[in-house]
């Protein structure tokens, strides 16, 4: 009985190792996709940047009015890319999560940007065997001790926007 228990335990331990390695490999793959996506913006590589995104993707920027589908985001971003430099985001921390069926990934990342620390989060889906960015949200971070100051600065602009949205 002890031999059987030992054999089952050993089988369980060693059978999980390939799964764990595959998950780590896939996480690294996702991380590389996101790093390359950010690098494409920093080097103004329009095609690589937008080819990493699903045709039905959504990009939500830091301004309350920035909620774009891919076509609208391309139109907004094109002048920046045409100037030779769009934006430069470098991940300093990233968490990646997979759905149980492995067909969906969501992530969050802390970014070093020209706006200082920002937070990105998003979703990737597998399309024709390739991971594509389906949804991305970029947020500026605000230290808790400075929230009141920031609210004073943005209140007039966003109060007008809220009235417009009613």
MARMI-949059 format. One record per residue: residue in three letters; x, y, z of N, C-alpha, C in turn. Coordinates in steps of 0.02 Angstrom, whole numbers, padded with zeros to 5 digits, always signed. Example, Ala and Ser with C-alpha at 12.3 -4.5 7.8 and 13.67 -1.06 7.14 Angstrom:
2
ALA+00660-00284+00390+00615-00225+00390+00660-00165+00390SER+00642-00112+00354+00684-00053+00357+00645+00002+00394
***
This chain:
166
UNK+00042-00060+00000+00000+00000+00000+00044+00063+00000UNK+00099+00061+00040+00144+00118+00042+00175+00131-00026UNK+00192+00076-00062+00223+00083-00128+00173+00115-00177UNK+00111+00094-00173+00060+00121-00217+00049+00195-00204UNK+00045+00214-00140+00037+00285-00122+00097+00325-00146UNK+00157+00299-00137+00217+00334-00159+00217+00342-00235UNK+00198+00288-00270+00196+00290-00343+00145+00341-00368UNK+00086+00343-00338+00035+00392-00358+00059+00464-00344UNK+00090+00474-00287+00115+00540-00269+00170+00563-00317UNK+00215+00518-00332+00270+00534-00378+00242+00550-00447UNK+00194+00511-00470+00163+00523-00535+00129+00591-00537UNK+00094+00608-00485+00061+00673-00480+00111+00730-00483UNK+00163+00725-00444+00213+00779-00441+00247+00788-00509UNK+00268+00733-00540+00304+00738-00602+00259+00754-00661UNK+00196+00737-00657+00150+00753-00712+00131+00827-00712UNK+00136+00861-00656+00119+00932-00653+00176+00976-00678UNK+00238+00951-00676+00296+00991-00696+00290+01015-00768UNK+00273+00972-00817+00267+00997-00886+00212+01050-00892UNK+00157+01043-00856+00103+01093-00857+00129+01160-00831UNK+00166+01157-00776+00193+01217-00746+00243+01251-00793UNK+00285+01211-00826+00334+01238-00873+00299+01269-00933UNK+00246+01237-00957+00209+01263-01014+00176+01330-00995UNK+00149+01335-00936+00118+01397-00913+00170+01453-00908UNK+00228+01438-00879+00282+01488-00875+00304+01510-00944UNK+00310+01463-00990+00330+01478-01058+00278+01523-01092UNK+00214+01507-01082+00161+01547-01112+00157+01616-01081UNK+00169+01621-01015+00171+01687-00983+00228+01729-01012UNK+00285+01698-01024+00342+01734-01054+00324+01756-01124UNK+00290+01714-01161+00267+01731-01228+00221+01793-01227UNK+00173+01793-01181+00127+01851-01174+00167+01913-01155UNK+00212+01906-01108+00253+01962-01086+00294+01990-01145UNK+00321+01947-01186+00359+01969-01246+00314+02006-01295UNK+00253+01981-01304+00206+02014-01349+00193+02085-01325UNK+00180+02092-01259+00166+02159-01231+00227+02204-01234UNK+00286+02177-01218+00348+02217-01222+00360+02240-01293UNK+00351+02195-01341+00361+02213-01412+00310+02264-01435UNK+00249+02259-01410+00196+02307-01426+00216+02377-01402UNK+00239+02380-01339+00261+02445-01313+00322+02470-01351UNK+00368+02426-01368+00429+02446-01406+00410+02471-01475UNK+00359+02442-01506+00337+02466-01572+00313+02538-01569UNK+00280+02557-01514+00259+02627-01506+00321+02671-01497UNK+00367+02650-01455+00427+02690-01441+00469+02702-01503UNK+00468+02654-01550+00507+02661-01612+00463+02681-01671UNK+00402+02699-01657+00354+02721-01708+00344+02670-01763UNK+00340+02607-01745+00326+02554-01793+00251+02541-01794UNK+00217+02581-01834+00144+02580-01837+00117+02511-01852UNK+00145+02477-01902+00119+02411-01922+00126+02360-01866UNK+00185+02356-01836+00194+02307-01782+00149+02323-01723UNK+00141+02387-01708+00099+02407-01652+00026+02384-01663UNK-00001+02403-01720-00072+02388-01731-00085+02316-01753UNK-00035+02282-01779-00043+02211-01795-00047+02168-01732UNK-00023+02194-01676-00027+02157-01613-00097+02160-01584UNK-00139+02202-01611-00207+02212-01586-00258+02175-01630UNK-00308+02149-01597-00364+02117-01632-00401+02170-01674UNK-00431+02149-01728-00469+02197-01769-00527+02228-01730UNK-00553+02192-01680-00608+02217-01639-00584+02245-01573UNK-00521+02266-01569-00493+02288-01505-00520+02356-01484UNK-00513+02368-01419-00531+02432-01388-00471+02457-01350UNK-00457+02522-01356-00404+02554-01318-00436+02611-01278UNK-00427+02609-01213-00453+02661-01169-00394+02699-01141UNK-00390+02764-01156-00333+02805-01135-00345+02839-01068UNK-00300+02883-01052-00302+02916-00987-00354+02972-00983UNK-00372+03001-01038-00423+03053-01040-00492+03020-01042UNK-00540+03050-01008-00607+03021-01004-00641+03013-01073UNK-00617+03051-01122-00646+03046-01190-00613+02993-01233UNK-00561+02961-01207-00522+02914-01248-00547+02842-01239UNK-00595+02824-01280-00622+02756-01281-00630+02740-01355UNK-00579+02708-01384-00576+02699-01456-00580+02626-01477UNK-00614+02612-01533-00605+02548-01566-00540+02554-01605UNK-00518+02500-01634-00452+02499-01667-00447+02552-01722UNK-00498+02557-01763-00496+02604-01819-00489+02676-01794UNK-00528+02694-01744-00525+02762-01716-00458+02774-01682UNK-00432+02724-01647-00367+02731-01614-00311+02739-01665UNK-00316+02702-01720-00266+02709-01773-00266+02781-01801UNK-00325+02809-01811-00331+02877-01837-00301+02927-01788UNK-00315+02917-01723-00287+02961-01672-00210+02955-01669UNK-00185+02894-01672-00114+02881-01661-00070+02895-01722UNK-00098+02891-01782-00057+02896-01843-00013+02957-01844UNK-00036+03017-01828+00009+03075-01830+00069+03068-01783UNK+00059+03037-01725+00115+03026-01679+00166+02978-01709UNK+00143+02924-01738+00188+02876-01770+00223+02907-01829UNK+00187+02949-01868+00217+02982-01926+00273+03029-01907UNK+00271+03056-01846+00325+03101-01822+00387+03062-01801UNK+00382+02995-01799+00441+02956-01782+00445+02932-01710UNK+00399+02954-01668+00398+02930-01599+00327+02939-01571UNK+00299+02885-01549+00232+02889-01521+00238+02898-01445UNK+00241+02845-01408+00248+02849-01335+00295+02793-01314UNK+00322+02800-01254+00372+02752-01232+00353+02725-01163UNK+00325+02665-01162+00304+02633-01100+00348+02572-01089UNK+00374+02567-01028+00414+02508-01010+00384+02477-00947UNK+00368+02413-00952+00339+02378-00894+00392+02370-00840UNK+00372+02387-00778+00416+02375-00721+00388+02319-00677UNK+00325+02302-00690+00292+02247-00653+00234+02224-00696UNK+00223+02158-00698+00168+02133-00738+00141+02069-00707UNK+00075+02063-00705+00041+02002-00683+00000+01976-00742UNK+00005+01911-00755-00029+01880-00812-00070+01822-00786UNK-00133+01817-00809-00179+01765-00787-00211+01732-00848UNK-00224+01667-00844-00253+01629-00898-00321+01601-00877UNK-00367+01599-00925-00430+01564-00913-00415+01489-00910UNK-00461+01451-00881-00450+01379-00874-00441+01344-00941UNK-00475+01368-00993-00469+01336-01058-00409+01362-01098UNK-00373+01412-01070-00313+01437-01102-00324+01481-01163UNK-00386+01501-01175-00402+01541-01234-00407+01616-01221UNK-00401+01634-01158-00408+01704-01138-00355+01721-01086UNK-00325+01779-01094-00275+01803-01047-00294+01873-01025UNK-00286+01887-00961-00294+01956-00938-00232+01972-00898UNK-00216+02037-00895-00153+02057-00863-00161+02127-00835UNK-00116+02143-00790-00108+02212-00767-00033+02225-00765UNK-00015+02288-00776+00056+02306-00776+00065+02376-00749UNK+00121+02385-00716+00144+02451-00694+00195+02473-00745UNK+00188+02535-00769+00229+02559-00824+00269+02621-00805UNK+00330+02625-00830+00370+02686-00826+00358+02722-00893UNK+00329+02782-00889+00311+02818-00950+00333+02891-00944UNK+00323+02929-00997+00336+03001-00995+00287+03037-00948UNK+00233+03003-00929+00185+03030-00880+00201+03005-00810UNK+00261+02977-00801+00284+02943-00740+00248+02876-00735UNK+00232+02853-00676+00203+02786-00669+00131+02785-00694UNK+00117+02738-00737+00049+02726-00761+00033+02652-00749UNK-00030+02636-00754-00052+02567-00748-00087+02549-00812UNK-00070+02491-00838-00104+02464-00896-00137+02399-00876UNK-00193+02385-00908-00224+02320-00898-00260+02301-00962UNK-00267+02237-00973-00298+02218-01036-00314+02145-01041UNK-00337+02127-01100-00358+02060-01116-00328+02041-01184UNK-00303+01980-01188-00280+01952-01251-00322+01890-01267UNK-00334+01879-01332-00370+01820-01354-00328+01786-01408UNK-00337+01722-01415-00302+01685-01468-00344+01687-01531UNK-00316+01714-01584-00349+01718-01649-00305+01685-01701UNK-00330+01634-01733-00291+01598-01783-00222+01577-01757UNK-00221+01554-01694-00159+01529-01664-00112+01583-01638UNK-00132+01647-01642-00090+01701-01618-00127+01741-01565UNK-00089+01761-01513-00118+01804-01462-00125+01875-01489UNK-00183+01905-01479-00197+01974-01500-00224+02013-01441UNK-00205+02076-01437-00231+02120-01384-00302+02139-01404UNK-00349+02123-01361-00420+02135-01376-00445+02198-01340UNK-00416+02211-01282-00440+02267-01240-00381+02293-01199UNK-00371+02358-01199-00316+02387-01159-00341+02451-01126UNK-00324+02458-01063-00342+02517-01024-00278+02547-00995UNK-00265+02610-01010-00207+02646-00982-00233+02696-00931UNK-00204+02695-00872-00225+02741-00818-00164+02774-00788UNK-00170+02838-00774-00118+02872-00736-00129+02856-00662UNK-00076+02848-00626-00083+02836-00555-00080+02903-00518UNK-00115+02908-00463-00116+02968-00422-00102+02947-00349UNK-00048+02972-00321-00036+02956-00250-00095+02977-00207UNK-00116+02935-00162-00174+02949-00120-00170+03017-00085UNK-00110+03036-00063-00102+03100-00028-00112+03160-00074UNK-00114+03149-00140-00121+03205-00186-00187+03205-00225UNK-00232+03161-00207-00296+03156-00243-00334+03222-00242UNK-00338+03255-00185-00376+03318-00181-00348+03371-00228UNK-00282+03376-00233-00251+03425-00279-00268+03408-00352UNK-00265+03345-00369-00279+03324-00437-00352+03336-00454UNK-00397+03321-00408-00468+03333-00420-00482+03407-00432UNK-00449+03451-00396-00458+03523-00407-00437+03543-00478UNK-00383+03513-00502-00359+03529-00569-00407+03504-00623UNK-00432+03444-00615-00473+03415-00668-00548+03429-00662UNK-00570+03453-00605-00641+03464-00593-00675+03507-00646UNK-00649+03565-00665-00686+03606-00714-00695+03570-00782UNK-00644+03535-00803-00647+03500-00868-00697+03442-00864UNK-00692+03403-00811-00733+03343-00806-00804+03358-00784UNK-00815+03413-00747-00883+03434-00732-00920+03452-00796UNK-00886+03487-00841-00917+03504-00906-00931+03441-00946UNK-00885+03393-00945-00895+03331-00981-00955+03291-00952UNK-00961+03291-00886-01017+03256-00855-01084+03288-00874UNK-01086+03354-00877-01147+03388-00899-01164+03369-00971UNK-01114+03366-01012-01123+03347-01082-01150+03276-01090UNK-01130+03231-01045-01149+03161-01049-01219+03148-01022UNK-01249+03196-00987-01317+03185-00959-01369+03181-01013
***
